[in-house]
Amino acid sequence: MSLQNKLLQNFEVYRNKLAICHQGQKITYGDLAGNALKVAAFLNAQDETAQCIGIQTDAPVQHIYALVGILLSRNYYLSITRENSYFLSEQDQLSIRHVLFSGTTPPAEKLDGATYHSLDDILSSSLPDPNVISQSTFDDTAYCSVFSTSGSTGIPKLVVHSIRHIWSDSQRQIQENEIGENDRIDLLFSFTFSASLACIFPALLSGGAVCIYDLKKNGIARIPVFWKENSITFSTISVSSFRAICQLHPNLKYLEQMRFVCIGAEPVTFEDIDLFRRTFSDRAVLQVAYATTEVRTISEYKFSNQLKEAPAYITSVGQVVQGKRVEIRSESGELLPVGSSGEIVVKTDCIARSINGATSKPIDEENGVFKTGDLGYFDADGYLHYVSRKHQEVKVNGVKINLYSIEKEAEKHLSIDKAVALVTTTKSQRRNIVLCIEAKSEIDRAAIRDKLSQKLPISHLPHFFFQIEQFPLTHTGKTDRKALAAMVQEQNWSQQEESGKQSKLTPTQQEIIRIWNEVLKTNQTGLDTDFFNDLGGDSLSAMLCIGEIERSLQVKIPNYAIASCRTPFYLSKYIKYRLYDEVIAVSRINLPETNRKNIYFLDLYTNYSFRNFLTPELSEQFNLSYIHYDIYNHAYEEDITEKILGSMQEIVCEDKEIILVGYCFSAYMAFQLATRLSNVSSVVMLDPPNYFEYRGYENSGRFSAIKTLLYRIIGEKDFSYPIYLLNRQLKNLLSTRSTANGTTKDHSTLDANYIQAINHILDHTATATIQTNCLFIKSTRSYLRNIDHGYNWAKYIAGNFKMVTLHSNHEDLIKKKQAVKTTEQLLLLG
């Protein structure tokens, strides 16, 4: 049975039952049948089949008469409004032969080549013979309806759905959501939005009723009144409208008929779930749907108010619906595994056909493939998680930035109505993040930036702000990013950049910037400019800058200072507070909150090892802090290991629940610290060498360096030599074999004492068992000859030991690609 045959069947079965209601109008299935058949008979008289018929009317009931009649005439419909008519007039790939309009006078602006017909005249004509229509043969591969995409990032494109697609999608909704003849479904969307399909056809194909509400005319505040008066049981609404309704009406539990609320179009948060719980009755079910204009619903999940706790997948967009297959693919088209973020690609037979407007078509019609342009990932339970739009992930001065995360955090600020993050380039060729803000009153830029700094990494903080009362909109009512970007580009950011620099910089910051510009032969250094990523600095130029800074500011700082403090802002703090004299320094990455776990990154003062781990998602879920420690300037102090661990213990001992994260040698330090504390819930160890089993590394490149150190211990009888120097300084510190008087030591006779030295280190290295859980991240290309690497730590872990292997070099674990995967593992610890 086709969609049209089912409609004709329902016209007879439910003839006297309510089909449509709108502002007091009560339209039965019999009324709908009579008027829709008149439209069908008129189009048949025009001898039109498989043609696009436009509907241009502000009367929603007439609109439904028209679209049903068009389908019964074996044509397909397109809703025309003042907002999208300009776009339709500029395209020539879709031929619109006829336009049906309300009233007696056609619109002032007409589409070229189209003939205009009054719906009032058609509906006032005599009734046609229904048998002529009922005996028609309907092709479910024929077209059903045309919609245009928003065009917020480029040219809108027209896509056309087949009868089979809408019929299949509607049947799935009816079956899975148990929609029946007693349901009343609201229609809050414009007919130009494909979301209207999810309201009209599930209602009419199940024998239920569609109740129309003019959102633009009546506003959001009166929707609960509309729900009550019309006994709405099933509502489909956007996330933003849902939030507004719950805030305006904090108690809707009296809506006893409401059993189902479906929201979508934006990511859903735990706050949305709490709103639903507090606002709606226990009978109600919340459904989250992820859909696009081209393929309709892709995934969904339901949440019942009867559940006491929200499941972990609640911030996902659900599991893939029947008839759709979803894959996550990289930029190069590679299929990505569970947990890896990439573009969401949909494979389905039910896919809209692209008509025009796309410079690079995301639709592969022949193979039924649609690239959504959205970024997401699958979790281990098969739930699809939305991350952001693909165009919202860009590189700014060498660092990958998620613009969506900036917008999301900015819109939490009470003074901001909407926020859009864009990237612009100044005359100095430096790329900057501009946060565009829609707000009626003047915003406090400093306060907003300070608030964002508590939630976002430094790399994500806006360089400039652009305030406007009203964002430009597309014909579908979404923010026109392309038009907004043109407005932003007109601003003189270079002038603002220079004036901002001079007015805010301290004398120390000005001197650091001057020296960096002079040494690196550039003029692009700003307060938050990264010496290595933004300016292309290296270790040699860093040492030259250190020398100039020491002479200019009359300070003595270590050679690794710029590697530790890579921007003028942080380097000036390092100098001002004489952090180079401290063994331990703590950096708070975000504002601590009492209800969150604490993650401490143990970081040698060398190169900001964990900067790629600081994602907005991690910052939102945990309190994040660095513990920087310096072993180079203090290497020969007595009991330095005990001093470092003791200081760390004092810093974290009062926190309720902490997670320690360390890379390589710092992972060993995290293990040692965990032996002293009872408040550690997890230790995350990124590929540390096993200091308990040196024999396993006998054939590795590091073995020779370890052996050299052991010779030194034996030769100088220096058994107090700090064990942590095994990790980084070996090659630099011990590469020379020359003694102070110029002679070379003969190590050949020391081999006999090698085992004795090994046993000494094993005896004097802390081997206590930690009582906490351990997540061990192992690289596959390190320690290849020691196949037990990682597992040989398990015997020292009393809690749960989880091993995750990443296909990379040891050194790549802290780089962006592998850091993303590790961060996903950290999020699971929350």
Helices and strands as residue ranges (DSSP letters): H 3-13, E 18-22, E 25-28, H 29-45, E 52-56, H 60-72, E 76-79, H 82-90, E 96-101, E 115-118, H 119-123, H 130-134, E 143-148, E 158-162, H 163-176, E 184-187, G 194-196, H 197-206, E 209-212, H 215-218, H 223-229, E 234-238, H 239-248, E 260-264, H 270-279, E 285-292, E 296-304, G 312-315, E 319-320, E 325-329, E 342-347, E 353-356, E 363-364, E 369-378, E 384-389, G 390-392, E 393-396, E 399-402, H 403-410, E 418-425, E 431-438, H 445-453, G 458-460, E 464-468, H 481-489, H 493-504, H 507-520, H 539-553, H 561-564, H 568-576, G 579-581, E 584-588, E 598-604, G 611-613, H 616-621, E 623-629, H 640-652, E 658-663, H 665-674, E 680-686, G 694-697, H 702-716, G 723-726, H 730-734, G 748-753, H 754-764, E 773-779, G 791-796, E 801-806, G 810-814, H 816-828
